[in-house]
Amino acid sequence: LQMTAHITGNYPDGCTGLGTVTQERVENIITITVETTRPADMMCTQALVPFAENVSVDIHGLLAGEYSVIVNGVEATFTLDSDNVLP
């Protein structure tokens, strides 16, 4: 099985973009941290810029059960009905 998290929000200006995305799993909690990047000393529009990104969630090796995904403090849950392991 594969899973993606659909992440939406607003960049604070026209120069900010998606930066590093990291994941960490502790027991049944997957924490995804999305960082942004912005060039230094650049003139930028000062308007919110909507964004939508799909981020692959590493669920390989998870056993059946309920899990939480937390992306920059926003939490959602999902349930695996069967083990996600290769035979």
N, C-alpha and C positions, 0 to 999 in steps of 0.2 A: 504494500500500500504506500501511497505517497500523499502528502498533504501540503497545502499552501495556506499562508495567512494573508488575507487581503487587508492591506494597511492603507488608510486614508487620513488625510489631514491637510494642513496648510503650512507652506514655507512662509517665513516672516517677510521675505522680500524676493525680488527677482533674481538675486545672485545665489541664493541658498539652494543646495541640492542634496540628494541622498549621499550619505557617506558610508561608513562602515556598519555592517549588520552582523551582530554576534549572537550566538545561542549558547545557553547553558541548561542542562537538565539535572535537577536534584529530585530524586524519587519521582513523584507524579506531577512535578511542576516544570514546565519548559519556559524559561525566561529569554525573550528576544529583546535585544537592545539595538535600537536604530539611531544612529548618529547622523548629523548633517554636516555638510562642509560648505564653507563660504570663503571666496578669495579675499585676502586682506587688502585694504586700501582701494576698494573698487566702488565706483558710484553705482548704486542699485535703485531700482524702483522700490518705493516703500509701500507696496501693496501686498496683501496676502496672495499667495499663489497656491491654488489647490493641487494636491498630488494624490496619486493612487499607485501603489506598488504591490506586487505579489511576491512574497518571500517564502521560499521552500522551508518547511519545518522538518527537522530530522526526527522521524519517528521509527526509523529502522531499529529493530531489536526490542521494541516495546511489547509488553504482554497485554492481554486483554484487560480492560479496566477504564476508569475515568481519569482524565488528565486535565490540567489547567495550562493554558498558554497565556503568558503575561507579556504584552508588548508595550514598552515604555510606560508601565503602570496600568494599562488597560487589560482586564482579564476576561477570558472566555474559556469555556470548557468543551471537551469533546469526549466521546466514548469509543473505544476500540472494542468491537464485538468478538474479535479473535486475535490471537497473537500475531504480531507482525515480524515474524522471524522466518528465515529461509530454512527449509528442511535439510 
